[in-house]
Amino acid sequence: MTADRMPRRQYEKQLLELQAELVKMQEWVKAEGRRLVVVFEGRDAAGKGGTIKRVSEYLNPRVARIVALPAPTERERTQWYFQRYVEHLPAAGHIALFDRSWYNRAGVERVMGFCTPDEYTRFLHQCPIFERLLVEDGILLRKYWFSVSDKEQERRFRDRLEDPLRRWKLSEMDLESITRWEEYSRAKDEMMVHTHIAEAPWHEVESEDKRRARINMISHLLSSVPYQDVKQSELKIPERPKSTGYRRPARHVDMRVPDVTGAEKRD
């Protein structure tokens, strides 16, 4: 792990400030009817999931949605490759956070042999066209690549393996990526050559220190979106009307969730 890890107190302070700005950005997206797509890519255990959690933590899930698609179905495998991603693109006033995206074809599918050479070549040709179409249609597209060293990746894998709460994050395919480090590196380099375009450039996030990675990524996202403060309508909590004689019916004991906290029971 990097020796100069960002201090927790500094991290939490900066994160909260940035999350407050993310809420402002969300309100601007909603008010202006904009569409924002943020793509999170990188090696396994590079810190994408944790960053997405911090980005979405205080956002309205009806406005900002996390898109994390499972392996394609048999039917989806026969569709145009980008088709199943298109239906998850945001409508006006919404945000889509892609926890991995159409770039699966340039990474895991390429390295693990889940696509043919022709399918891979077609992807490299079509992807820039696809993304230019999104941007031309008014979508704000931001692409982030989370970069981590082989030693730090392996350390995080070991932490997950020993942690029963995070063990589910580790799969056999994740572990195999250790033995295919250079293959993934070559695939990433080739992908960048073809898909780092002016209309939708890649932004690399150094994620050896997860805290710094989250702060840097969120800060960059906010700086790249031309959001402004949106005036909120004034809300006032009304006075509670006087009782009209309603009495709450007796509650059945067997309907109550057992109190396992030891706290005093309340009506």
C-alpha positions as CSV (number, residue, x, y, z in Angstrom):
1,M,0.0,0.0,0.0
2,T,1.2,3.5,-0.7
3,A,3.1,5.0,2.2
4,D,1.4,8.4,2.0
5,R,-2.1,7.3,2.2
6,M,-4.5,10.2,2.6
7,P,-5.4,10.8,6.2
8,R,-9.0,9.7,7.1
9,R,-10.0,13.0,8.6
10,Q,-8.9,15.0,5.6
11,Y,-10.5,12.5,3.3
12,E,-13.9,12.5,5.1
13,K,-14.0,16.3,5.1
14,Q,-13.2,16.7,1.4
15,L,-15.5,13.8,0.5
16,L,-18.5,15.4,2.2
17,E,-17.8,18.7,0.5
18,L,-17.7,17.0,-2.9
19,Q,-20.8,15.0,-2.2
20,A,-22.6,18.2,-1.4
21,E,-21.5,19.4,-4.9
22,L,-22.7,16.2,-6.5
23,V,-26.2,16.9,-5.1
24,K,-26.1,20.3,-6.6
25,M,-25.0,18.8,-9.9
26,Q,-27.8,16.3,-9.7
27,E,-30.4,19.1,-9.2
28,W,-28.9,20.9,-12.2
29,V,-29.1,17.8,-14.4
30,K,-32.8,17.3,-13.4
31,A,-33.8,21.0,-13.8
32,E,-32.0,21.4,-17.1
33,G,-33.1,18.0,-18.5
34,R,-29.6,17.0,-19.2
35,R,-28.3,13.4,-19.5
36,L,-25.1,12.3,-17.8
37,V,-23.3,9.0,-18.4
38,V,-20.3,8.1,-16.3
39,V,-18.3,5.0,-17.2
40,F,-16.1,3.4,-14.5
41,E,-13.5,0.9,-15.9
42,G,-10.3,-0.6,-14.7
43,R,-8.8,-3.8,-13.4
44,D,-10.5,-6.0,-10.8
45,A,-10.1,-4.5,-7.3
46,A,-9.0,-1.1,-8.7
47,G,-11.6,0.7,-6.6
48,K,-14.4,1.3,-9.1
49,G,-17.2,0.0,-6.8
50,G,-16.2,1.9,-3.8
51,T,-16.0,5.1,-5.7
52,I,-19.4,4.6,-7.3
53,K,-20.8,4.1,-3.8
54,R,-19.4,7.4,-2.7
55,V,-20.6,9.2,-5.8
56,S,-24.2,7.9,-5.4
57,E,-24.4,7.9,-1.6
58,Y,-26.5,11.1,-1.3
59,L,-28.0,11.2,-4.8
60,N,-31.6,10.4,-5.5
61,P,-31.8,6.8,-6.8
62,R,-34.7,7.9,-9.0
63,V,-32.3,10.3,-10.7
64,A,-28.9,8.7,-10.5
65,R,-28.9,5.0,-11.3
66,I,-26.1,2.5,-11.0
67,V,-25.9,0.2,-14.1
68,A,-24.0,-3.1,-13.3
69,L,-25.1,-5.6,-15.9
70,P,-24.6,-9.4,-15.5
71,A,-23.3,-11.7,-18.2
72,P,-25.3,-11.4,-21.4
73,T,-28.2,-13.9,-22.0
74,E,-28.3,-16.2,-25.0
75,R,-30.6,-13.7,-26.7
76,E,-28.4,-10.7,-25.9
77,R,-25.4,-12.5,-27.4
78,T,-27.2,-12.5,-30.8
79,Q,-28.0,-8.8,-30.6
80,W,-25.9,-5.9,-31.8
81,Y,-23.3,-5.6,-29.1
82,F,-24.2,-2.2,-27.9
83,Q,-27.9,-2.9,-27.9
84,R,-28.3,-4.0,-24.3
85,Y,-26.4,-1.0,-23.0
86,V,-28.5,1.5,-25.0
87,E,-31.7,0.7,-23.0
88,H,-29.8,1.7,-19.8
89,L,-28.8,5.1,-21.1
90,P,-30.5,8.0,-19.2
91,A,-33.5,10.0,-20.2
92,A,-33.7,13.7,-19.7
93,G,-32.9,14.8,-16.2
94,H,-31.2,11.5,-15.2
95,I,-27.7,10.1,-14.5
96,A,-26.3,6.6,-15.3
97,L,-23.3,5.4,-13.5
98,F,-21.9,2.4,-15.4
99,D,-20.1,-0.1,-13.1
100,R,-18.3,-1.6,-16.1
101,S,-19.8,-1.0,-19.5
102,W,-19.5,-1.8,-23.2
103,Y,-15.8,-1.9,-22.6
104,N,-16.1,-5.4,-21.3
105,R,-15.5,-6.4,-24.9
106,A,-12.1,-4.7,-25.0
107,G,-11.1,-6.2,-21.7
108,V,-12.3,-9.4,-20.2
109,E,-14.0,-10.7,-23.3
110,R,-10.8,-10.1,-25.4
111,V,-8.4,-11.6,-22.9
112,M,-10.6,-14.5,-21.8
113,G,-11.6,-15.4,-25.3
114,F,-15.4,-14.7,-24.8
115,C,-15.6,-12.9,-28.2
116,T,-14.1,-13.7,-31.6
117,P,-11.3,-11.7,-33.2
118,D,-13.8,-10.3,-35.7
119,E,-16.2,-9.2,-32.9
120,Y,-13.3,-7.5,-31.1
121,T,-12.1,-5.7,-34.3
122,R,-15.7,-4.6,-35.0
123,F,-16.0,-3.3,-31.5
124,L,-12.8,-1.1,-31.8
125,H,-14.2,0.3,-35.0
126,Q,-17.8,0.9,-33.8
127,C,-17.1,2.1,-30.3
128,P,-15.8,5.6,-31.2
129,I,-18.7,6.0,-33.7
130,F,-21.2,4.9,-31.0
131,E,-19.8,7.3,-28.4
132,R,-19.7,10.2,-30.9
133,L,-23.4,9.6,-31.6
134,L,-24.1,9.8,-27.9
135,V,-22.3,13.0,-27.5
136,E,-23.8,14.5,-30.7
137,D,-27.2,13.7,-29.2
138,G,-26.4,15.8,-26.2
139,I,-25.3,13.2,-23.7
140,L,-22.6,14.2,-21.3
141,L,-20.2,11.2,-21.4
142,R,-17.4,10.8,-19.0
143,K,-15.0,7.8,-19.0
144,Y,-12.7,7.0,-16.1
145,W,-10.0,4.3,-16.0
146,F,-8.9,3.2,-12.5
147,S,-5.2,2.2,-12.5
148,V,-3.7,0.0,-9.8
149,S,-0.4,-1.9,-9.5
150,D,-0.1,-5.6,-9.6
151,K,1.1,-5.7,-6.0
152,E,-1.7,-3.6,-4.6
153,Q,-4.3,-5.6,-6.6
154,E,-3.0,-8.8,-5.1
155,R,-3.1,-7.3,-1.6
156,R,-6.7,-6.3,-2.1
157,F,-7.6,-9.8,-3.4
158,R,-6.1,-11.3,-0.2
159,D,-8.1,-8.9,1.9
160,R,-11.3,-9.9,0.2
161,L,-10.5,-13.6,0.5
162,E,-10.1,-13.2,4.3
163,D,-13.1,-11.0,4.8
164,P,-16.4,-12.8,5.0
165,L,-18.3,-9.6,4.3
166,R,-16.4,-9.0,1.0
167,R,-15.7,-12.5,0.0
168,W,-18.5,-12.3,-2.6
169,K,-16.5,-9.7,-4.5
170,L,-13.9,-12.3,-5.4
171,S,-14.4,-14.8,-8.2
172,E,-12.3,-17.4,-10.0
173,M,-12.1,-15.0,-13.0
174,D,-10.8,-12.3,-10.8
175,L,-8.0,-14.5,-9.5
176,E,-7.1,-15.6,-13.0
177,S,-6.5,-11.9,-13.9
178,I,-3.3,-12.2,-11.8
179,T,-1.9,-14.7,-14.2
180,R,-3.0,-12.6,-17.2
181,W,-1.7,-9.2,-16.0
182,E,0.3,-8.4,-19.2
183,E,-2.5,-9.6,-21.4
184,Y,-4.9,-7.2,-19.7
185,S,-2.2,-4.5,-20.0
186,R,-1.9,-5.0,-23.7
187,A,-5.7,-5.1,-24.2
188,K,-6.0,-1.8,-22.2
189,D,-3.3,-0.1,-24.3
190,E,-4.9,-1.1,-27.6
191,M,-8.4,-0.1,-26.3
192,M,-7.1,3.4,-25.4
193,V,-5.5,3.9,-28.8
194,H,-8.8,3.4,-30.5
195,T,-11.3,4.9,-28.0
196,H,-9.5,7.9,-26.5
197,I,-11.2,10.4,-28.8
198,A,-11.7,14.1,-28.5
199,E,-15.4,13.9,-28.1
200,A,-15.1,11.3,-25.3
201,P,-11.6,11.1,-23.9
202,W,-10.4,8.7,-21.2
203,H,-9.4,10.1,-17.8
204,E,-7.0,7.9,-15.8
205,V,-7.4,7.7,-12.0
206,E,-4.4,6.6,-10.0
207,S,-6.0,4.4,-7.4
208,E,-3.2,2.9,-5.4
209,D,-4.7,4.9,-2.6
210,K,-8.5,4.5,-2.7
211,R,-9.2,7.6,-0.7
212,R,-7.2,9.8,-3.1
213,A,-8.7,8.1,-6.1
214,R,-12.2,8.9,-4.9
215,I,-11.5,12.5,-4.1
216,N,-9.6,13.1,-7.4
217,M,-12.2,11.3,-9.6
218,I,-15.2,13.1,-8.0
219,S,-13.4,16.5,-8.2
220,H,-12.6,16.0,-11.9
221,L,-16.2,14.9,-12.7
222,L,-17.6,18.0,-11.0
223,S,-15.1,20.3,-12.8
224,S,-16.1,18.7,-16.2
225,V,-19.8,19.3,-15.9
226,P,-21.0,22.9,-16.3
227,Y,-23.6,22.7,-13.5
228,Q,-24.9,25.7,-11.6
229,D,-26.8,26.1,-8.4
230,V,-30.5,25.6,-8.9
231,K,-32.9,27.6,-6.8
232,Q,-35.0,25.3,-4.7
233,S,-38.6,25.9,-3.9
234,E,-39.2,26.9,-0.3
235,L,-40.6,24.1,1.7
236,K,-42.4,24.6,5.0
237,I,-43.5,21.9,7.4
238,P,-47.3,22.5,8.1
239,E,-48.8,22.5,11.5
240,R,-50.2,19.2,12.6
241,P,-54.1,19.5,12.7
242,K,-55.9,18.9,15.9
243,S,-57.0,15.3,16.7
244,T,-60.5,14.3,15.5
245,G,-60.7,11.5,17.9
246,Y,-58.8,8.8,16.0
247,R,-57.6,6.0,18.2
248,R,-54.9,3.6,17.0
249,P,-56.2,0.0,17.2
250,A,-54.5,-2.5,19.4
251,R,-51.4,-4.1,17.7
252,H,-50.9,-7.8,17.6
253,V,-47.9,-8.9,19.4
254,D,-47.0,-11.5,16.8
255,M,-46.8,-8.7,14.2
256,R,-44.0,-6.9,15.9
257,V,-40.4,-7.4,14.9
258,P,-38.5,-8.7,18.0
259,D,-36.5,-6.0,19.8
260,V,-33.0,-7.5,20.0
261,T,-31.3,-4.2,20.9
262,G,-32.2,-4.2,24.6
263,A,-33.6,-0.7,24.2
264,E,-36.8,0.4,26.0
265,K,-39.9,-0.5,24.0
266,R,-42.0,2.3,22.8
267,D,-45.6,2.5,21.6
